[in-house]
Amino acid sequence: MVFNFLAIRFKNIHLPFGIMDTICKASEDPATAYLPDSRLSLGLEDVYIKPTRLTYIDGERGELRYLGYRIEDIISSGASAEVIQYAFLYGKLPDDSELARFRALVEKGYELPDYVVSSVAALPRSSDVVGMQAVAMASLAAGSDFQWRKIHMPDTFATMLGQMAAITVIALRHAMGKEPKLPSPTASYARSFLVALQDKEPSDEKVRALDQAIILYLDHEVPASTTAGLVTVSTLADPYSAVLSALAALRGPLHGGATEGVMAQLNEVGEPQAAKEWFEKNVASGKKRLMGFGHRVYKAYDPRALIFKSIAMKLASEGQLHKMLTTALALEQVGLKSLAVKGIYPNADFYSPIVYASLGIPYAKGAYTAMFALSRTAGWLAHFEEYVQMGGRIIRPRALYIGPAPRTLAPKT
């Protein structure tokens, strides 16, 4: 194992400052193979980098709350994406007039500058869709004169939500071989998005499903992408640059990219009858991870996964989508029999790809991760402002040196 090799290698080096005494002996567990004492936390696990009023997670109980509200109650209430986006940016649920004003601010963001649209259109159609989002966001950052102030600034971020929706539409359309088209105001954020993407009026069921998907992925405390954005915004960089940083982190297969790993996995399994054999050959043997299972925080069933599962069961009722759903259901049962005893359960990414496919989101490179980013933008922005307004310091951690002892380099003669 690589970590054990490193541990053995480091044991043969004379380390200064007594650091060698803190290095653990090589073990079979790569997470502790060369962990020093409490000064080091690989992956920042269980390190609290900020207080927050936004999201609460109890991983042992499988509980998720936004601003104190249980995620199950939010979904069952029928709240639209805009209502929860507003709550994150303004700190409370809106009344009718506040919601109308918020929607106008969001819709203002649909009108992207021509140079942003052109920046996406200039890319190969085979480009990663999150990469397209990043190019467009970088273009907005380049033209931004934003400066953080010691006052609440949610109106600016409301317009950024509209910009992100427009960027995601033109990026997905580009991947689909279509010409750019910006969203227009309709009855809701989700409806405007689907109409612009697909050039047709969606069913109310699909609009509601997209509302729910946006809410479910809207925030999850400070995972890798949010943390990457917080590092950027801690320097007082503009929020476009911070979202760009978050997008870069989200692209990784261990974060937002996991949704597409699940889809590839389901396609590989093929049919429900093959789930057990595929699991034993690939996962039980240690050749592959079961994508869509396990979470750094949750040691119980991810509540978002249960809701995504229920949405998928409503939408994927026939044809290839239904076959994919039944394959996922079979694979889940096989996985739970083996992994639940270890505290490994389905996470939000296990069923969300089926929901996205049912909504007509193309299975293009990075497309499902781009939908994750569309949802998470409100959470990112809320965390960024929360950090700045609390007077958050520039994030500057340390690295624990384990290299060679001091040595000299003879001058050239």
N, C-alpha and C positions, 0 to 999 in steps of 0.2 A: 504493500500500500504506500502511496506517495507520502502521506503524512508521517507514517512510521519511519520511512526512509529518511525524511528530513530530521526527525527527532534523533535518530541514530547519528546522522551526519553532524548535527549540532553538538552532540555529546563529545565529539572528537575535536572541537574547536575551543581554544582558551578564550572565554568571554570575560570582558572587563566588568567592573562595578558590581560583582557578585551576582550577575544575572543568571549565570549557569545554575546557581543553587535553586532558582525558581522554576527551572524547566522540568516539567514532569517527565517521568520515564515513558518510553514508547509503550503504547497500549494497543489493543485491538480496536478501540473506538477512535476513529479519525478525529472526532470532535475534541478529544482530550489528549491526543498523541503528543503534542508538544506545547500544551497550554501552560503559561506561567501562572503566577498567582493572580490575585484579584485586579492587578493593574491592567490586565488584558482581557478584552471581551471580543472574541472573533464574531463578526457579523452583528455586533452591538446588541446581542440577544439580551432582552430584559433590561436594557439601558433606557432610561426615560430622558428624552432630549427636550421635551417641552410639556407644560401643562396644556390642557385643552378642554373646552366646553362643547366640543363638536361630537365626538364619537366615543362610545364606551364598549369595550369588548371583554366578556368573561369567557375565556377559551375553555375552561374546565366544564362550564355549564352549556356551552354553545349559545351564548347570548350576545346579541348585537343591538345597540341602541344609538339612535341619532338624536342629539339634544334631549336625551332622557326618554324618547319614545322607542318602544320595541319595534324592530324592523317588521315583524309580523303584523303589528297593529297599523303601521304606516301603509303597508301594502293593502291590507283588508279595508282600510278607510277609503280607498279609491283616490287618494291624493295624486295629483299630476306631478310630473317631473319638476315643473316650474315652482310648485308649492314648496317642495323640499329643497330645491336650489335656492330659493328665496330664504328659507329658514337658515341655511348654512351661511349665506352671505350677510344677512341682516339680523340673525340671532333670534328670530321668532317666526311663527307662522303668520302669513299675510291675511289681511282682510281683502274684500273684493277690489277696493280702489288701489290698494298697495300692489295687488297682484297684476292689475291692469297696467299700472305704471311700470312695473318690473318687466312685463312682457314687451312693452314698447321699447325699453332699453335693450332687451335681448334682440329684438327684431332690428334695431339700429345696427347691430353687429353683422347682420346678414349681408350687408353691402360691403363686400371686401374691396380694397383698392385693386385696380387692374394689375399692378405689378405683382401682387400676391397670387392672383389667379394665373398669371403668366408663368410664375415661378414653378407652379405645379404642372402646368401644361407642357413645359419644356422638358420634363422628365420622361424617361422611357415608361411606357404603359406597364411594363413588368416590374416596376419599382415597388419596393415595400411600401404599403399604404401608410404605416406610421412614419416611415422616412419622408413621405410626401407631406404629412402633417408637420413634421419637424422643419422641412424647408419653408413651408408657408409661415410657420410661427417665427422662424428666424428672420424672414422678410419683414414681418410686423415688428419684431424687436429692432431691426435695423432702422426702421422709420419712427421708432418710439422716442418721445421726449419725457416719458413718465418719470416722476420723482415721488418717492414715498414721503408722506406727511403724517404728522401726529394727529390725524383726524380719520374717522371711519370713512372708507372709500368704496363702498360696495357697488355704487352705480357703474364705476369703471369696469368692475369685474362682471357685472351683469351683461354689459356689451361684449365682453370677451367670450362669454358663453355663446352668444350668437355668432361671433367670429369662428369659434371652434366648430359649431354645427356646419357653417358654410364651408370651412376648410375640409371637414370630413366628407361632406357631400361631393365636392369637386374632386377630392382624392379618390373616393370610391368610384365615381363616374369615370375618371381617367383610367382606373384599373379595368373597368368594364368596357372600355373602348368608346365611351360616350363623350360628347362635347361638354364643356363646363356649363353648369347651371347653378345659380344661387337660390337658396330657399326664399320663399315669399311668406308673408304673414298669413297664418290660418288660425284655426281655433286653438292650436296648441303647438308647443315646441316639437313634440314627437310627430305630429301630423305634418308639420312643415318640412321636417327632415325627410320623411318617407315620400311625400309628394315630389319633392325636388330630386330625390335619388332615383325614383322609379317612374316618373312621368305619368302617374296615375293616382287616383284616389284610393287610399288603403281602407281596409275594413276597420270598424271601430275596435274589433278584437285585436287586430295587429297594432293599432295605435296604443291601446291599453298595455299590450305586452311590451312595447318599446318603452313606454312610461315606466313600467315596473323594472325593466332591465337597467334603465338609467339610474333609478333609485337604488337598486341593489348594489351597483358598482360605484355609487356616488362617492363614498368615502370608506376608509378602513383604517383609520388612525394614521400611523406613520410607517408604511411599508417602504420598500426601496425607492420607488418613484417619488413619493412625497418627500422622503428624506433628501433625495438628490435635489429636488426643487428648493427645499428649505436651506440646504447648504448654499445654493446660489443666491437666494433672496436674503440670506443673512449678511451678504456683502452689500445689500441695498441695490442689487441689480433689479432691473425692471421685471414685472411679472411675466412678460412674454419670454424673456430669457429663462426665467425659473420654470415655466411650463415646458420650454424646450429641453431643459435638463431632465425634467420628469419624464418626458417622452423618450429620451435616450435610455433611461433606466428601465422604462416599461417594456422596451423592445425585447429584452432578454427572455429566453425560454423558461427561466425559473420564475418569471413575474408575469407580465401581461401576455407574453408569448405562449403561455401554457394552454390557452384556449385553443390555439391551432394545433398544439401537440395532442390535445384530446381528440380533435376531429381526425387527425391523421391516424391516431390509434384506433378509433372506431372504424375507419375505412379499412385498416389492416385486419382487424378482427373479422369484419365482413358480415357476420350474421349471428344471432343470439345463440344458436346451437354450438358455435365455435368458441364461445367466451371462455369456458372452463379450460379447454385444451390450450388456447392461446395464453391464458394466465399462467398455467403451469409451465409451459415451455419458455415463456419470456420473463414473467415477473417472479414467480416462485423460484426459478433457477438463478435469479440475480442478474439476468442479462439486461433487463429494462426496468425503469420505474413505471408504476401505474399512474399515468398522467391524470390529473384531476382529483387525486387522492392525497391527503395529508396537508398540513398547514403549520407554519411556525408557531402560531398562537393557539389555534383550536386543537383541543384534545377530545373533542366531541364532534357531532355532526354539525357542519357549518350551516347556520340557519338560512343563509342565502341559497345554498345548494338545494334545500328542500323546496324553496319557493320557485327557483328556476326549474326544478323537476316538475312541479305542478303546472307551470306555464308550458313547458315542452309537451306535457301529456295532453294539453288542450289544443295546441297548435299542430303537432306532428301526428295527425290522425290517419294519414294515408300515404301510399306510395313509398318512395325511397326514404323520406323523412321518418315515416313510421317504423320502417325497418331499422333505421339508425337508432331511433328511440328504444326499440325493444332490445337491440344489441347493447345499448348503454345500461338498460335495466338489468340485463343478464350479467353484464360485466360487473356492475355494482354489487350484486349479490355474491358473486364469486370473490370479489375483492374484500367485502366485509367479513366473510367467513374466515379469511386469513389474516386480515389487517386490523380489524376493529379491536382485538385484544391488545394491540399495541398502541391504541389511541389514534389510529389512522382512519379517517373517514373521508367521504367525498367533500370537496370544497366547491366554491361557486363556479369554478371553471369546468366542472364535469358535465353539467347539462346546458350551460349557456351557449355553447356552439350550436346546439340543436335549435335553440330559440332564435339565434341570429340567422341560421339557415332558413328557418320557417318564415322569418320576416323578409326574406329575399336579399339578405346581405350576401354579396358574392364571396365564394371561398377563394379569394385572391390572397397573395402573399401579404401578411400583416393586416388583413381586413378586419378580423375579429378583435385583434389587439387595438386597432383604431377605434372600434366601437367601445371598448373598455376605456380608452383615453377620452372619448367624447363624454362618457358618464362621469369619469373621475375628475374632470376639469374643475367642476364646482368645489369638490373637496380639496383639491390642490390649492385653489385660490383662497379658500376660507382658511386653510392652515397657514398659508403664506402671510396673509394679513394678520392673523392672530399672533403669529410669531413676531412680526415687526411691531405691532401695536403694544405688545407686552415689553418692548425694549430688548428683544432677543439679541444676544451677542453674536458676533461673527463665529461661525462654527469652525473650530480649529483643533481637532484632536491631535494626539501624539502617536508615534510609532515606537514600540519597544525594541531598542537596538539589540541584535543578537549576532552581529557580524564580528570580524576579526578584532583582536585587541589592538591598541595603538601601535603603529609601525612606521618606519621612516622610509622615505624614497630618496635614494642617493642621487645627488646632482649629476647631470650628464657631464662627462669629462671629454 
